[in-house]
């Protein structure tokens, strides 16, 4: 193992830069030549990469986003595109590849591992925390802190005007962001894809809170479960509440990564490079409890990560 390349792909998440820094510096410390590929698999197909040294990744750990940029690449999904990519990696004499991203990025990683001679290790980075095999993905903690901070600010306004605020978070098929943010801000209700929404029960809960003297109501909605505007319309019709909708959108992806995300990214980055040096391939490095481990990418991609519904029940009990 002499040359290792790194790319970031798919949706960005806070902490990707910390992972890049760790991969590069750990690799250099082990005598490897390290290369950064720009704009994910798109940049790979365009042979857009450059060698990275210690100083090239200085001062990036505290930055959000990714210095390597990211893009989605339809061309890589077809055989011809991947053959071109493998030829580029061969010509560049790349022995190992580190892929940082979510399930789409890891799908690409396992194709490289299975179809070429390049060894590949994936690092889970997704604010949705929907990747099987790891307790936490890079970016989740920072995203949650952003969401919680914004909900707390909205609660001030909701109390002043005695209104119900419907807050929409990201989460296409996974309600983790909405669930944890709703639980930790004491929101009245949480709407997630994993639990079918009962608008009557939701309305009754808000009315019950009002009878207890609550002067604000916050409902957190995962975008994959329902539109925040649909939820607001149902609640207004059933309760007579005046509602306001806030869609947090892409602000959830940005910002300086938290201490947790910087630490997690640094640990996973170094572990990914060491795994390549040890001859491992087609795996994802992950976090279980407080310890690092790894899992085959095939198992990661074929298994759905289940949401802890116990947290949903707890949120309902405490609200």
N, C-alpha and C positions, 0 to 999 in steps of 0.2 A: 504494500500500500504506500504509494508515493504522492499521488495527487487526489485531492478531495474537492469536490464542488458542492456548493450550497445554493438552494433556491427557496424563495417564499412564493406561495401560490394561493389563489382563492381570496376570500375575504381577509383583510388585515386584522390584526389583534394586537393590543398593547403588550409588549414584551418580546415581540419578534426580533427587534434589534438587539436585545440582551442575549437572545439565543444565537444570533449571527455572531455577535462579539465572542461569545463563549466557544462556538464551533471553530472560529478562525484562530483565536489565541491558543486554544488547547491543541489544535492541529499543528500550528507552527511550533509550539513547545515540544511536540513529539517528532519534529523533523519533517512534517508534511508540507507540501506545497498546496496552498488553499486558494480556491477560485470562487468568485461570486458570480452567479448567473442572474442577469437582469430580467425582470418581469416574468418570472416563473418559466413555465414550459414554452411560452411564446418566445422568450429570450433564448432559450435553449435551441429552438428551431432556427433562430436567426444567428446562432453562434455569438451571442452578445454576452460575453463574460470577461472578467479581468482577474488578475491575481491580487489577492488580499494579504496584507501583512499586519503585524501587531498595530502599527500606527494608523492603518486605514480604518480600523474599527474603534478608535479611541473616541470617547465622548458621545457615543451613540446609545448607551444603555438606558439613559433617562428619556430618550425620545420615543414618541409614539410612532405608529406606522412601521414601515420597513424601508431601509435605505436601498434594498435591492429591488424595490417596487414589486408590484404584483399584477397579474392579469389572468383572465380566463382564456383557455386555448382550445378551440374546437378542433384544430388541425391535429392535435396530439391524440385525439380520440380515434383517429383512423390509422390503419396499419402503415400506410405510406408515410405519414407524418412522423410516426415513431421510428421507422427505419432510418429516416433522415437524421433524427435526433441521436440515435445510437451511433451513427457514423460520425457525427460531430464529436461525441464523447470519446470515441475511439481515436479520432485524429488528434484530439487534445490530450490523449493519454490519461484520461480521468479514470481512476480506479474505483473511487467511491463517491456516492452522492448522498447528501443530507437534504431531505425535503421537509420544510416547515409549513404546516397548514392543516386544513380540515379534511373531511372525508373525501372530497373530490381530489385534493392534492395527494392524499395517501393512496387513492385508486391509481393515480398516475405513477406513484412510487413503486407500487407492486408490479405494474406492467414493466417498468424498467428493470426491476430485479428479475422477473421471470423471462424476459425476452432478450436481455443483453448480458454481457459479461461484467457489467458494473454492479458492485455491491451497493445496496441501498438501505438507509435507515431513516425512518420517519419520526418527526417530532410533532405531537398534537398541539395545534394552536387554533382555538375556535372559541369565540365568546359565548356560544350556545352551550358549551360543555356537553356535547352530544356524541363524543367519540368513545366507543366501547374500549374498556381495558385500562383506562386511566381515571383516577378520582377527579383530577382537575386538569384542564387544558390551559395553555398559556393564554392570558388575556381575560379569563373569566373574572378573576378577583377585581381587576381594575374596572372592568365593565360594570360589575355589581356596585362598586363604590360610586361610580358616576351616576347610575340609576338611582341609588339610595339618596345621594345628595340632592338630586333634582326632585325626587318625591317629597323629601323633607321640606324643600322650599315651597312646593305646591301646597303642602299641608297648611303652611302659614296663610296663604291666600284663601284656601278653602275654609279655614276657620273664620277669617275676617268677613267673608261673604256668605258663610253658611251654605256652601254649595257642594255638590258631588263632583269630584274630578275623576275622569277616566284617563288613565295613563297607559299608552301602548308601548310595549317594549319589543325588541327583536326576539326572534325565536320561531323559525318557520314550522318545524315539526317537533320542537322540544320546548317545553315551558319552564326550563330551569331558571332563566333570568327572571321571569315574572314571578315564579314561585318564591325564590329566595328573597328577591327584593320586596315582595309583598309581605312575606313573613317578618322580615327584619325592620320594616317600617310600620308595622302594626296596621296595615291596610285592612279595610273592611271586607274585601273580597278579592279573589284571584281567579282569572279565567285563563285556562291553559288547554292545549290541544289534547292532553291525555285524559281529561275529564269533560264529559259532555256538559255544556252550560245549561243550567236550569234558570231561566230568567225570572220565573216567579219566586223561586227560592232566593235568588239574588236580591230581588226587590224587597222581599219580606225581611231579609237580613238588614238591609239599609234602613228600613222603617223601624225595625226593632232597635237599632243603634240610636236612631233619632229620639225614640221614646225614652232611652236611657240618658238622654241629655247630650249626646255627641253633637258637636257643632261643625264637624267636617266629615266627609266620607271620601275615601280613596279606593278606587277599584283598579287593579293592575291587570292588564290584558296582554297576553302574548299574541303577536301578530298572526301566528299560525292558527290560533283558536277562533278568532272573530275580529271583525273591524271594530275599533274603538267607537266609531260613530254608530255602528249597529247596536252595540251595548248601551251607549248613551240614549239612543232613541227608545229602546225597550224600557230602560229605567225611568225615563221621563214619563212615558205613557202609563207605567204601573204605579209610580210613586208621586208624581207631580214635582219631583225634584228639578231644580234648574241645574243642568250639568255643563261642564266644560271639558273638552278633549285636548289632551297634550300627547303628541306623538314624538317620542324622544329621537327616533331615527338614528342616523349615523353618528351622532355625538357619542353613542355608546361604544363605538370602535376606537375613539381617539383618546388623547391624553397621555401624560407621562405614566408609565406603568408603576403599579404599587410595589412595595418591598417584596410581597409574596411572589408576584409575577416575575420580578427581576431575579429572585433567588431560584424559582422553579426553572426559568429559562436558562439560567447559568448552569444549573445542575444537569438538565436534560441535554443541553448542547454538548457539554464535555462528555457525557455518557454516550451520546450518539457517535462521536468521533472514536472514543475508545472501543465501542462495539465494532466499528469498521476495522480498526487496527487488529482486533481480535478475530477477524475473519467472519463476523456475523453479517447476515444480509436478510432482506425481506422481513424486517421487524420494525416495530415502533417502540421507542423507549417511553416509559410511562411512570406515573406516580401512584403508588398504592399505600395509603396511610402516610407515613413520613418517609418511606423508603422508595428508591428507584428500582424498577424492574423492566422487563421487556416482554413483548408479545408478538407472535407472528402476524404480519399484516393481513393475511388471509382471514384469520379469526377476527381481527379487529373490524374488517370491512363486511364480514358476513353476519355479524352479531349486532343486534340493536341494543343500545344502551337504555336501560329502563330507568325512568324517573322514580325517585323515592316518594311514593304516594303518601307515606307516613308523614312527610313534611307538609303535604297539602292538608291532611287531617289535623295536624298540629296547628297550622295557620288558622283553620276554621274554628278550632277550639279556643284559641287565644284571642281571636278577634271578636 
